[in-house]
């Protein structure tokens, strides 16, 4: 695929599977490959924001080095903060102290960056941008990455939100609707993978104040598999170029094995570098 100003970049989520994406994006930064439009969801938004601010290896250090140092995934966080991830570390100490985020570079970037969240009231996707306010910027990333059941609902602009992956895990259609007919999609699943889980009706006592969210959660698996089918069709018609792991993953949403995470990051970097070299040779 030849990259031009109308080519979008779509970043899937997947929790710790996102280290693959961080490897690909580090390769993009090495070869100075940037897009005018980027849309990201969940872990993809955390990777994407460091790509927009042009901070190589920042996402990798966050996901692997800091996991080894601070062990920020666990039930203790769920009990003390209402989230399986240490959100105080990830969304306060890390961007402001331990691994400073370059807000100025991000705000001054000409790239349009959309982040997908799920509106708990409507059960539908919201596509949010922010290029001025630091707190709102972090809140949007936090909302997009807040997994249901193991994270607190996050309010943005007074609206309760959760992980965008509930309703739009691979937002390639949004990219096309915004004027980007061809897209590079970084997926965190190998080709041909489909979820074999069964959708179940969400009990009334869970998210009792958000009936439309329960409906969305009740068909989450089907929605994701439908998006994977769509992605394959777009790839076959050359409307999408998909960068994905080449073998079944050993990394899940909450994997803490840093050796496995490092291997997946390196795979992403290698595949991303291969893609960049193919662009240079055209």
MIFIKE-562499 format. One record per residue (C-alpha): residue number from 1; x, y, z; residue in one letter. Coordinates in Angstrom, 3 decimals, m for minus. Each point is the difference from the previous one (the first is absolute). Layout:
BEGIN
+-----+----------+----------+----------+---+
:   k :        u :        v :        w : r :
+-----+----------+----------+----------+---+
: NUM :        X :        Y :        Z : A :
...
+-----+----------+----------+----------+---+
//
This chain:
BEGIN
+-----+----------+----------+----------+---+
:   k :        u :        v :        w : r :
+-----+----------+----------+----------+---+
:   1 :    0.000 :    0.000 :    0.000 : X :
:   2 :    1.251 :    3.452 :   m0.944 : X :
:   3 :   m0.387 :    2.439 :    2.911 : X :
:   4 :   m1.428 :    3.449 :   m0.776 : X :
:   5 :   m1.717 :    2.771 :    1.947 : X :
:   6 :   m3.355 :   m1.798 :   m0.214 : X :
:   7 :    1.299 :   m3.251 :    1.460 : X :
:   8 :   m1.089 :   m0.579 :    3.589 : X :
:   9 :    1.647 :   m1.974 :    2.784 : X :
:  10 :   m2.229 :   m2.198 :    2.178 : X :
:  11 :    1.261 :   m1.386 :    3.319 : X :
:  12 :   m1.798 :   m2.918 :    1.641 : X :
:  13 :    0.130 :   m0.518 :    3.776 : X :
:  14 :    0.421 :   m3.258 :    1.878 : X :
:  15 :    1.514 :    0.848 :    3.377 : X :
:  16 :    3.554 :   m1.292 :    0.240 : X :
:  17 :   m0.216 :   m1.317 :   m3.564 : X :
:  18 :    0.534 :    3.670 :   m0.823 : X :
:  19 :    3.769 :   m0.433 :    0.397 : X :
:  20 :   m0.128 :   m1.307 :   m3.577 : X :
:  21 :   m1.414 :    3.353 :   m1.096 : X :
:  22 :    2.638 :    1.915 :    1.946 : X :
:  23 :    2.692 :   m1.961 :   m1.873 : X :
:  24 :   m1.551 :    0.820 :   m3.371 : X :
:  25 :   m0.348 :    3.690 :    0.866 : X :
:  26 :    3.601 :    0.197 :    1.219 : X :
:  27 :    1.045 :   m1.290 :   m3.409 : X :
:  28 :   m2.211 :    2.629 :   m1.650 : X :
:  29 :    1.703 :    2.713 :    2.047 : X :
:  30 :    3.449 :   m1.365 :   m0.874 : X :
:  31 :   m0.841 :    0.409 :   m3.690 : X :
:  32 :   m1.863 :    3.288 :    0.510 : X :
:  33 :   m3.293 :   m1.467 :   m1.198 : X :
:  34 :   m2.956 :    2.036 :    1.243 : X :
:  35 :   m3.661 :    0.280 :   m0.983 : X :
:  36 :   m2.332 :    2.996 :   m0.174 : X :
:  37 :   m2.792 :   m1.947 :    1.698 : X :
:  38 :    0.269 :   m2.582 :    2.790 : X :
:  39 :   m2.859 :   m1.704 :    1.826 : X :
:  40 :    0.624 :   m2.240 :    2.988 : X :
:  41 :   m1.873 :   m1.997 :    2.591 : X :
:  42 :    0.889 :   m1.225 :    3.492 : X :
:  43 :    3.693 :   m0.975 :    0.222 : X :
:  44 :    0.379 :    1.330 :   m3.529 : X :
:  45 :   m0.747 :    3.491 :    1.301 : X :
:  46 :    2.843 :   m0.217 :    2.535 : X :
:  47 :    2.356 :   m1.044 :   m2.766 : X :
:  48 :   m1.389 :    2.529 :   m2.434 : X :
:  49 :    0.413 :    3.020 :    2.223 : X :
:  50 :    3.737 :   m0.642 :    0.421 : X :
:  51 :    0.241 :   m0.429 :   m3.778 : X :
:  52 :   m1.744 :    3.340 :   m0.590 : X :
:  53 :    2.366 :    1.708 :    2.475 : X :
:  54 :    2.921 :   m1.715 :   m1.761 : X :
:  55 :    1.493 :   m1.661 :    3.055 : X :
:  56 :    1.646 :   m3.259 :   m1.149 : X :
:  57 :    0.016 :   m2.906 :    2.472 : X :
:  58 :   m2.144 :    1.887 :    2.501 : X :
:  59 :   m2.895 :   m2.443 :   m0.403 : X :
:  60 :    2.398 :   m2.944 :    0.178 : X :
:  61 :    1.578 :    1.246 :    3.235 : X :
:  62 :   m3.465 :    0.546 :    1.461 : X :
:  63 :   m1.257 :   m3.469 :   m0.906 : X :
:  64 :    3.081 :   m2.126 :    0.696 : X :
:  65 :    2.668 :    1.758 :    2.066 : X :
:  66 :   m2.446 :    1.652 :    2.372 : X :
:  67 :   m2.073 :   m3.158 :    0.321 : X :
:  68 :    3.102 :   m1.812 :    1.209 : X :
:  69 :    0.852 :    2.853 :    2.361 : X :
:  70 :   m3.421 :    0.856 :    1.424 : X :
:  71 :   m2.092 :   m3.140 :   m0.631 : X :
:  72 :   m3.006 :    2.178 :   m0.803 : X :
:  73 :   m2.440 :   m2.808 :   m0.919 : X :
:  74 :   m1.742 :   m1.929 :    2.773 : X :
:  75 :   m2.961 :   m0.556 :    2.279 : X :
:  76 :    1.461 :    2.324 :    2.634 : X :
:  77 :   m0.625 :    2.905 :   m2.365 : X :
:  78 :   m3.554 :   m1.211 :   m0.547 : X :
:  79 :   m0.604 :    0.106 :    3.741 : X :
:  80 :    1.693 :    3.341 :    0.656 : X :
:  81 :   m0.786 :    1.945 :   m3.187 : X :
:  82 :   m2.875 :   m1.888 :   m1.596 : X :
:  83 :    2.119 :   m0.995 :   m2.988 : X :
:  84 :    2.268 :   m2.962 :   m0.687 : X :
:  85 :    2.594 :    2.465 :   m1.349 : X :
:  86 :    1.665 :    2.570 :    2.275 : X :
:  87 :   m1.658 :    3.065 :   m1.507 : X :
:  88 :    1.707 :    2.458 :    2.340 : X :
:  89 :    3.346 :   m1.171 :   m1.344 : X :
:  90 :   m1.046 :   m0.267 :   m3.644 : X :
:  91 :   m1.986 :    3.219 :   m0.366 : X :
:  92 :    1.599 :    2.332 :    2.540 : X :
:  93 :    3.493 :   m0.881 :    1.201 : X :
:  94 :    1.183 :   m1.470 :   m3.270 : X :
:  95 :   m0.919 :    2.798 :   m2.465 : X :
:  96 :    0.769 :    2.803 :    2.461 : X :
:  97 :    3.060 :   m1.272 :    1.896 : X :
:  98 :    1.485 :   m3.413 :   m0.764 : X :
:  99 :   m0.282 :   m0.049 :   m3.802 : X :
: 100 :   m0.932 :    3.564 :   m0.971 : X :
: 101 :   m2.383 :    0.364 :   m2.906 : X :
: 102 :    0.833 :    2.816 :   m2.423 : X :
: 103 :   m3.319 :    1.832 :    0.044 : X :
: 104 :    1.379 :    2.889 :   m2.052 : X :
: 105 :    1.062 :   m2.272 :   m2.846 : X :
: 106 :   m3.351 :   m1.782 :    0.124 : X :
: 107 :   m2.066 :    3.201 :    0.033 : X :
: 108 :    2.069 :    1.548 :   m2.806 : X :
: 109 :   m0.271 :   m3.074 :   m2.233 : X :
: 110 :   m2.023 :    0.473 :   m3.167 : X :
: 111 :   m1.158 :   m3.630 :    0.133 : X :
: 112 :   m3.673 :   m0.561 :    0.760 : X :
: 113 :   m0.166 :   m2.542 :    2.829 : X :
: 114 :   m3.348 :   m1.572 :    0.862 : X :
: 115 :   m0.471 :   m2.249 :    3.027 : X :
: 116 :   m2.894 :   m2.448 :    0.250 : X :
: 117 :   m1.997 :   m0.358 :    3.213 : X :
: 118 :   m3.314 :   m1.679 :    0.813 : X :
: 119 :   m2.764 :    2.283 :    1.258 : X :
: 120 :   m1.579 :   m1.928 :    2.891 : X :
: 121 :   m3.329 :    1.825 :   m0.412 : X :
: 122 :   m0.491 :   m0.762 :   m3.693 : X :
: 123 :    2.077 :   m3.149 :   m0.359 : X :
: 124 :    1.583 :    1.545 :   m3.076 : X :
: 125 :    3.463 :    1.113 :   m1.020 : X :
: 126 :    1.227 :    3.529 :    0.467 : X :
: 127 :    2.941 :    1.411 :   m1.922 : X :
: 128 :    1.816 :    2.626 :    2.024 : X :
: 129 :    2.860 :    2.381 :   m0.656 : X :
: 130 :    1.887 :    2.429 :    2.225 : X :
: 131 :    2.916 :    2.269 :   m0.880 : X :
: 132 :   m0.090 :    2.648 :    2.727 : X :
: 133 :   m0.906 :   m1.308 :    3.445 : X :
: 134 :    2.477 :   m2.320 :    1.769 : X :
: 135 :   m2.473 :   m1.496 :    2.459 : X :
: 136 :   m2.637 :   m0.710 :   m2.628 : X :
: 137 :    2.629 :   m1.573 :   m2.234 : X :
: 138 :    0.946 :   m2.502 :    2.698 : X :
: 139 :   m3.633 :   m0.603 :    0.984 : X :
: 140 :   m0.871 :   m0.958 :   m3.587 : X :
: 141 :    2.864 :   m2.510 :   m0.165 : X :
: 142 :   m0.992 :   m1.345 :    3.415 : X :
: 143 :   m3.647 :   m0.404 :   m1.003 : X :
: 144 :    0.884 :   m1.745 :   m3.244 : X :
: 145 :    2.165 :   m2.490 :    1.925 : X :
: 146 :   m2.372 :   m0.707 :    2.911 : X :
: 147 :   m0.917 :   m3.661 :   m0.407 : X :
: 148 :   m3.534 :   m0.930 :    1.082 : X :
: 149 :   m0.424 :   m1.890 :    3.283 : X :
: 150 :    3.583 :    0.662 :    1.157 : X :
: 151 :    0.096 :    3.809 :   m0.336 : X :
: 152 :   m2.020 :    2.887 :    1.315 : X :
: 153 :   m2.149 :    1.977 :   m2.396 : X :
: 154 :    1.770 :    3.220 :   m1.012 : X :
: 155 :   m1.834 :    3.257 :   m0.564 : X :
: 156 :    1.020 :    2.268 :   m2.867 : X :
: 157 :   m1.972 :    3.221 :   m0.431 : X :
: 158 :   m2.460 :   m1.360 :    2.543 : X :
: 159 :   m0.716 :   m3.119 :   m2.079 : X :
: 160 :    0.750 :   m3.469 :    1.439 : X :
: 161 :    2.318 :   m1.983 :   m2.270 : X :
: 162 :    1.848 :   m3.307 :   m0.232 : X :
: 163 :    2.345 :   m1.819 :   m2.379 : X :
: 164 :   m0.655 :    0.860 :   m3.627 : X :
: 165 :    0.690 :   m3.602 :   m0.936 : X :
: 166 :   m3.409 :   m1.025 :    1.346 : X :
: 167 :   m1.665 :    1.322 :   m3.159 : X :
: 168 :    2.754 :    0.949 :   m2.478 : X :
: 169 :    3.162 :   m2.041 :    0.478 : X :
: 170 :    1.327 :    0.663 :   m3.503 : X :
: 171 :   m1.305 :    3.443 :   m1.010 : X :
: 172 :    0.874 :   m0.247 :   m3.688 : X :
: 173 :   m3.538 :    0.961 :   m1.081 : X :
: 174 :    0.273 :    3.225 :    1.990 : X :
: 175 :    3.262 :    0.736 :   m1.797 : X :
: 176 :   m1.673 :   m0.526 :   m3.369 : X :
: 177 :   m2.999 :    2.126 :    0.980 : X :
: 178 :    2.311 :    2.898 :    0.866 : X :
: 179 :    1.474 :    0.073 :   m3.508 : X :
: 180 :    2.731 :   m2.643 :    0.107 : X :
: 181 :   m0.909 :   m2.620 :   m2.604 : X :
: 182 :    3.171 :   m2.027 :    0.563 : X :
: 183 :    1.471 :   m0.821 :    3.368 : X :
: 184 :    2.938 :   m1.681 :    1.636 : X :
: 185 :   m1.406 :   m2.051 :    2.861 : X :
: 186 :    2.165 :   m1.295 :    2.838 : X :
: 187 :   m1.814 :   m3.012 :    1.406 : X :
: 188 :    1.026 :   m1.929 :    3.099 : X :
: 189 :   m1.358 :   m3.341 :   m1.230 : X :
: 190 :    1.566 :   m2.369 :   m2.511 : X :
: 191 :   m1.783 :   m0.481 :   m3.329 : X :
: 192 :   m2.958 :   m2.372 :    0.179 : X :
: 193 :   m0.477 :    0.294 :    3.760 : X :
: 194 :   m3.599 :    0.099 :    1.222 : X :
: 195 :   m1.337 :   m0.004 :    3.538 : X :
: 196 :   m1.619 :   m3.288 :    0.993 : X :
: 197 :   m1.570 :    1.485 :    3.124 : X :
: 198 :   m3.774 :    0.121 :    0.230 : X :
: 199 :   m1.909 :    3.211 :    0.540 : X :
: 200 :   m2.237 :   m0.074 :    3.060 : X :
: 201 :   m2.745 :    2.304 :    1.202 : X :
: 202 :    1.430 :    2.317 :    2.627 : X :
: 203 :   m1.859 :   m0.323 :    3.318 : X :
: 204 :   m2.105 :    2.964 :    1.066 : X :
: 205 :    2.006 :    0.594 :    3.177 : X :
: 206 :    3.127 :    0.763 :   m2.066 : X :
: 207 :   m0.026 :    3.578 :   m1.272 : X :
: 208 :   m3.627 :    0.223 :    1.121 : X :
: 209 :   m0.139 :    3.706 :   m0.832 : X :
: 210 :    1.240 :   m0.564 :   m3.540 : X :
: 211 :   m2.352 :   m2.370 :   m1.869 : X :
: 212 :    1.359 :    0.897 :   m3.427 : X :
: 213 :    3.529 :   m0.733 :    1.154 : X :
: 214 :   m1.189 :   m3.452 :    1.104 : X :
: 215 :   m1.404 :   m0.582 :   m3.492 : X :
: 216 :    3.331 :    0.960 :   m1.560 : X :
: 217 :    1.891 :   m2.274 :    2.390 : X :
: 218 :   m2.419 :   m2.840 :   m0.762 : X :
: 219 :    1.076 :   m0.089 :   m3.648 : X :
: 220 :    3.615 :    1.009 :    0.384 : X :
: 221 :    1.493 :   m3.244 :   m1.384 : X :
: 222 :   m2.247 :    0.004 :   m3.069 : X :
: 223 :    0.817 :    3.658 :   m0.692 : X :
: 224 :    3.740 :   m0.652 :    0.185 : X :
: 225 :   m0.141 :   m3.025 :   m2.289 : X :
: 226 :   m2.066 :    1.995 :   m2.493 : X :
: 227 :    2.667 :    2.703 :   m0.014 : X :
: 228 :    2.716 :   m2.580 :   m0.614 : X :
: 229 :   m2.002 :   m1.313 :   m2.966 : X :
: 230 :   m0.365 :    3.543 :   m1.346 : X :
: 231 :    3.722 :    0.615 :    0.405 : X :
: 232 :    0.804 :   m3.085 :   m2.088 : X :
: 233 :   m2.345 :    1.223 :   m2.756 : X :
: 234 :    1.562 :    3.471 :   m0.014 : X :
: 235 :    3.425 :   m1.585 :   m0.150 : X :
: 236 :   m1.025 :   m2.174 :   m2.962 : X :
: 237 :   m1.345 :    3.060 :   m1.831 : X :
: 238 :    3.208 :    1.947 :    0.775 : X :
: 239 :   m1.889 :    2.618 :    1.988 : X :
: 240 :    1.991 :   m0.993 :    3.066 : X :
: 241 :    3.532 :   m1.173 :    0.576 : X :
: 242 :    0.061 :   m1.986 :    3.214 : X :
: 243 :    3.106 :   m0.269 :    2.146 : X :
: 244 :   m0.475 :   m2.845 :    2.465 : X :
: 245 :    1.914 :   m2.653 :    1.959 : X :
: 246 :    1.043 :   m2.867 :   m2.255 : X :
: 247 :   m0.591 :   m2.787 :    2.501 : X :
: 248 :   m2.509 :   m0.735 :    2.769 : X :
: 249 :    0.600 :    2.212 :    3.003 : X :
: 250 :    1.257 :   m1.108 :    3.396 : X :
: 251 :   m1.021 :    3.364 :    1.451 : X :
: 252 :   m3.456 :    0.827 :    1.347 : X :
: 253 :   m1.637 :    3.161 :    1.310 : X :
: 254 :    1.616 :   m0.194 :    3.443 : X :
: 255 :    3.190 :   m1.997 :   m0.667 : X :
: 256 :    2.794 :    0.896 :    2.418 : X :
: 257 :    2.747 :   m2.210 :   m1.456 : X :
: 258 :    2.480 :    2.619 :   m1.214 : X :
: 259 :    1.948 :   m2.519 :   m2.110 : X :
: 260 :   m3.134 :   m0.725 :   m2.040 : X :
: 261 :   m0.800 :    3.703 :   m0.212 : X :
: 262 :    3.524 :    0.792 :   m1.184 : X :
: 263 :   m0.213 :   m2.681 :   m2.702 : X :
: 264 :   m3.314 :    1.412 :   m1.266 : X :
: 265 :    1.412 :    3.539 :   m0.024 : X :
: 266 :    2.991 :   m1.161 :   m2.045 : X :
: 267 :   m2.298 :   m1.790 :   m2.444 : X :
: 268 :   m1.954 :    3.226 :   m0.426 : X :
: 269 :    3.147 :    2.024 :   m0.582 : X :
: 270 :    1.310 :   m2.468 :   m2.581 : X :
: 271 :   m3.281 :   m0.079 :   m1.932 : X :
: 272 :   m0.346 :    3.784 :    0.243 : X :
: 273 :    3.527 :    0.480 :   m1.307 : X :
: 274 :   m0.706 :   m2.355 :   m2.900 : X :
: 275 :   m3.065 :    2.073 :   m0.895 : X :
: 276 :    1.968 :    3.255 :    0.122 : X :
: 277 :    2.730 :   m1.395 :   m2.257 : X :
: 278 :   m2.649 :   m1.102 :   m2.491 : X :
: 279 :   m1.237 :    3.612 :   m0.121 : X :
: 280 :    3.493 :    1.359 :   m0.598 : X :
: 281 :    0.589 :   m2.410 :   m2.886 : X :
: 282 :   m3.119 :    1.173 :   m1.888 : X :
+-----+----------+----------+----------+---+
//
